[in-house]
């Protein structure tokens, strides 16, 4: 699974480029959008940016779910130790 921190950074870059292009279209922002779009697609194995964003959201959700499960397991161990 891709590093969730990298996925978050790429999603933020994608959003920033989209916003910047909506405000003022420049070659630099178009290149940034093209670059981050390509990178998100490669990272997620998707063929379109819509699919890449959906896959990235899934990666972040699975990571968050794993964090929640680890937290609840740790809390259960702490309760057992206290008893």
Secondary structure in CASP SS format (residue, H / E / C, confidence):
PFRMAT SS
TARGET T0000
AUTHOR 0000-0000-0000
METHOD secondary structure of the structure
MODEL  1
X C 1.00
X C 1.00
X C 1.00
X H 1.00
X H 1.00
X H 1.00
X H 1.00
X H 1.00
X H 1.00
X H 1.00
X H 1.00
X H 1.00
X H 1.00
X H 1.00
X H 1.00
X H 1.00
X H 1.00
X H 1.00
X H 1.00
X H 1.00
X H 1.00
X H 1.00
X H 1.00
X C 1.00
X C 1.00
X C 1.00
X H 1.00
X H 1.00
X H 1.00
X H 1.00
X H 1.00
X H 1.00
X H 1.00
X H 1.00
X H 1.00
X H 1.00
X H 1.00
X H 1.00
X H 1.00
X H 1.00
X H 1.00
X H 1.00
X H 1.00
X H 1.00
X C 1.00
X C 1.00
X C 1.00
X C 1.00
X H 1.00
X H 1.00
X H 1.00
X H 1.00
X H 1.00
X H 1.00
X H 1.00
X H 1.00
X H 1.00
X H 1.00
X H 1.00
X H 1.00
X H 1.00
X H 1.00
X H 1.00
X H 1.00
X H 1.00
X H 1.00
X H 1.00
X H 1.00
X H 1.00
X H 1.00
X H 1.00
X H 1.00
X H 1.00
X H 1.00
X H 1.00
X H 1.00
X H 1.00
X H 1.00
X H 1.00
X H 1.00
X H 1.00
X H 1.00
X C 1.00
END
